[in-house]
Amino acid sequence: MQPPAAEDAAQSAQDRDWLTGMIEDKLSGDGRQIRVDGFRGAFSSKATFDQLTVSDASGPWLTIRGGTMSWSRAALLTGKVEISELTATEIDIDRRPETPASAMAPAPEAKPFRLLPDLPVSVNIGKLSVGKLALGAPVLGEAVTLTLDGNLSLSGTDAKAKLAMTRLDGTKGSFSFTGGYSEGKRQLSVDLLVDEGQGGLVSKLAKLPGSPALTLAVAGSGPLDAFSSDVVLSTDSQPRVTGKVTLSAAAPAADGTKGQGFAVNLAGDLTPLLPDEYRDFFGTQSKLSATGVSMPDGSFSLSDLTVASQALNVQGRLATLPSGMPDSFSLNVALGSEDTAAAPVLLPVSGPETRVQSATLRLFYDRSRGQGWTLSGVLNGLSRADLALGQVKLAGNGLVSLAEQTDAASGRINFNVTGLAPADPALAEAVGPTLDGSTVFDWTSTHPLNLTNLVLNGRDLALTGAVSIGNLAEGIDIMPDLVLDARDLRHYAALTGRPLAGAIEGTVKGKLTALSGAFDLDASLSGQDLKTGIAESDALLSGRSQIEVSAARDETGLTIRQFSANAHTLSVTAAGVLATGASDLTAEVALRDLGSLGGRYRGSADLKASILDVDGERRYTLDGTATNLAFGQETADRLLAGNTVVTARAATRDGVTRLTALNLQNPQLSAKAEGTSATAVRLSARLANIGLITPKYSGPVTVEGTLGQQGSNYALDLKAGGPGGLQAVVAGTVAGNLATTDLTIRGKADTALANNFIDPQSVEGTVSFDLKMQGKPGLNALSGRIEAPNASLNVPAASLALQNIRLVATLGGGKVTLDTRAAIKGGGSLTLSGPVTLTAPFQSNLKLVLSQTRLRDPELYDTRISGTLGIAGPLAGGAAITGRLSLGTTEIRVPSSLGGTAEIPDISHRGAPVKVTRTLSRAGLLHMGGEGSRGAAVSYRLDVTIDAPNQVYVRGRGLDAELGGSLRLTGTTANIVPVGHFTLVRGRLDVLAKRFTLTDGQVAMQGTLTPWLLFVATANQEDTTITIQLEGEATQPKLTLTSSPELPEDEILARLLFNKGLTNLSALQAAQLASAVATLAGKGGDGIIAKLRKNFGMDDLDVGTDDNGNTSLRAGRYLSKKVYSDVAVDSLGQTELNLNLDINSHVTARGTVGSGGDSSVGLFFQKDY
């Protein structure tokens, strides 16, 4: 035999196993999880638990500790819970519970409307006690701690309740209620008291100014024929509202039955309870009074209704017959002042401040004076921060007819709004300044309310038709027969944020039940030339588009009799039933020609889908075919060429969805997925040729593995392989809500796979990666290493080629730390190191070290750079580039032609083949001929100093100069501001066989980093000083000639070449001058002498004159590779023969024989430095 303690422990364990599990399971539901700990005494008359927790998706929101419940065990078996005691030491309500998403999504079945919910159990609580009730700030706006005691008794037709709450958190506050009612004795008692100190809960919730101390007392008792209750509301110990509520026996009717009379009289000064701005509305005295009688036969009389304040006056009366039909009614409402000079009155309503100039409403009917009723109303000058109304008019009239069998009412109501001015310009454009409408209605006691000739007119908008409303007791049936005509959707463009255009017509007819959600409707919507600002949508919706729907929803589910949508080449149809356990729905989508979407779209597609419930399982199917799909993305279009077939099968049972099969097949790509169990799917995919993505490689790429469910997570185990050494493994888990991951990603690949995406740049080499993704999916969750031990990179636009690249990228903590070293093709090396964050704006702190790095443009410059640059700040824009660089031997080349070459004109390439487009992109000419949709260039701040003490050479076009100095680049990369320049060390300028020594020279940098040249040389010719200046960008400098005193340019050139004025030139010299001018202008071609040289077959031909005007002719020719001879003859008949023999590249033997008998011979050594 076990001791009592052991038996109790065993019993408790058994209780937990059965009853606790049952309670948790039955009380838990969608979005609600119940946990009960320490449950004891399930089979005794007193059960206790240590803790009960109620949780939703965000965690626990309700916790009950130290619970005790005395109950009847036998009643539990009959579905009842009878509780004599229910207590808890502490209840914590931290916040309000969340509503699960499934509770917000409608079920296919409509639910019948019930005024009161069905209660699963009956409850009788003899004692209710909570030692500490803690409400979190999210519940009532501030944290509150209370104690609670009470009881509740329901016995037959008698009821009694008592409840008391007292605050424990230091703020004065108590609430007590004692009440009871006896149906047999017709006895009622009420005693309610709310007593709070300064800053109490009620005054804060009511937003009373200053949160004053507050007391509310309602007390009364007695039979219903003579019941009286006093009402007093006080703040700061001063009565604010006082009055009485009385019930009395009314005078007996003709048949002797007695009615129940009532009267309410409340009055007081409400201004202390309200903000100061409402004083003009209420004034110092406000009043509410009502007197009436309710008779057993159903008739009712409200003989007086009065609501009065300084700005509002309401007077009304109502008398109804036993049938519920009116015998008479009268209502008169006056608000504000009709004096337009008076200030508008501020209304005590929630939301933005609402002011009204004036308003009146009058409604009248008296059966003793006839069947007619009238309605009239006017509202003037309503203004809010978001809306203004100039005037609203309401008018109506009709008849009320009473008959023995059928009662009826009918009439017409009109309204008109002018001066409608929403503050939102987009809304104002949509609704326009006026709105009007009207309807005719009729009602009988045996038929629904019919609204006919319904008209609502707005800006280019009309709603017409009829509506019937009935079955008010069981759910409110609404039966529309409406036509919508929106003639110009441009009015709604600003409101929707889309450039809408076109017109819409629509109809709806049928029946819907408001409270249950049931409906049976037929609707159609047609559009004409609709535009949304989305090119593909606009192309598809051009012309006429149509949607037709016929559907019904009731307690059995949703039935779609017909659904169709047609627009241009798109067709969508659907039909069937969607119901729990009995769904059978099919749908088809056909897009016959994607070319109708415009742009580069092409091909066709057909899809069929179905939902079918079979034996407790919901099955989903999808079958599709497509032919030659194209979307304008070159790689994707290649992958989708030919016929593509896709099929998918899935099933849901007991809330678990399983993919049973997925297949995709076309000539280039195949993929399969097969559900191996309810929690796992095997995946496989194959790309026939990776050359479709990157032309450098060919061969298939495969991916295979599994995707499964591991508890609430998804488990991945995928492997990929392909040519170029491509290998990758992804394994780990992903949370079911995709909020977190725990993945390893390992593998290697050839970097050339990226070339299609970085074109015209190209990269080669192998990259390996060993990464983890842990935490919220994204780059910040990555850690590990990426390495490329021997890669290369070509950047054609910068004439830059990096070799032997060693890259190590270490990821972690939301950043990547780079350690990169590379050699430059042509000489030198660089290193790049430092961290960069992985998310925008990509904060960085990088260090770039250049060591004899060769940079060259074959047409412009050749240099070697050493130094260090720092790159700090956001790489998305705004980072700073700082540092100091030194230049080695640098040569800047001046083009051989000064001007005369035309720029490439703008060319628009229409329908260019893919290869031509790729070539244009690599050449940087893709956007010529029009502005592209390029984004703004990224800009960085600059502060870089470039040092070059000497050996900066500028050569070409007769210029040979050496410069040196220091240059500082400031501003931004988008607007470089250079400070300083390189200045002349020495140099000369050869122009048209004349050599001049440079007197001034400098090289500066412009915003495009193109060198800017300025060189000056001077020459003196007798009394004339000639200045030769070469200035401009190094790519196209301009040569100018000036003189002092000032002379024409051709005169300057004549003096420069021949040391004489233009009028003293011989014919031959004039021809040479013309050729020189043409050459300087970049238009000279070969010139006269050059043409003669070519015609005579000479290697050299020169005609010249001396200072005395004597002419000389020299002609030369290579007799062999190393032997050169020339002959010179002047106008006096003197002849000279020269012979040169190149012994080697540095030594030359020269001999000369003249007609005067002179001769010479010599050896010459020459070497260029």
Protein Blocks (a to p, Z undefined) as FASTA:
>chain_A
ZZfklmmmmmmmmmmmmmmmmmmmmmgcehiacddehiahklbcbdcdfbdcdddfkopf
bdcehiacdddfklmmnopacdfbdcdfbdcdfbacdddfklmpccfbdcdddfbacdfb
dcddfbdcdfbacddfklnopacddddddddddehjbccdddddddfehpacdddddddd
dfklopacddddddddehiaklmmnopghiaadddddddeddfklcccdddddeehiafb
gcddddddddddfkopacddddddddddfklmpcfklmmmnombdcddddddddfkopac
dfbccdddfkbccdddddddfkopafbdcddddehjfblkbccdddddehjddddfbdcd
dddddfknojbdcdddddehiacfkbccfbdcddddddddddfkbccdddddddddehia
cfblklmmmnopbdcddddddddfkbccddehiacddehiacedddddehklnnopaddd
dddddfblklmmmmnopacedddddddeddddfknopacdddddddehiaehiaklmmmm
gcjddddddddddfkbccdfbacddehjaccddeddddehiaccddddddfblklngpjb
gcddddddddddeehiacdddddddehiaehiaklmmmmgcjdddddddddeehiacdfb
dcdddfkbccddddfbfkbccdddddfblklmmmkbgcddddedddddehjbccdddddd
dehhiacddeddddfklmaccdddeddddfklmmmmmocbdcedddddddddedjedjkl
pgcddddfbdcdddfknopacehiacdddeeehiacdddddddehiacdddeddddfbde
hiaddddddehiacddfklpccddedddddedjfkgopacedddddddddddddfbgghi
acddddddehiafklmmmmmmnopmmgoiacfbdcddddddddddddfbhpaceeehiac
ddedddddehjfklccdedddddfbdcddeehiacddfbdcddddfkopacdddddddde
hjaccddddeddfklpcddddddddddfklmmmmmmnopafklpcfklmmmmmmmmmmmn
opnmnojmlmmmmmnopabdcddddfkopacddddddfbfklccdddddfkopacddddd
dfblmbccdddddfkopacddddddddZZ
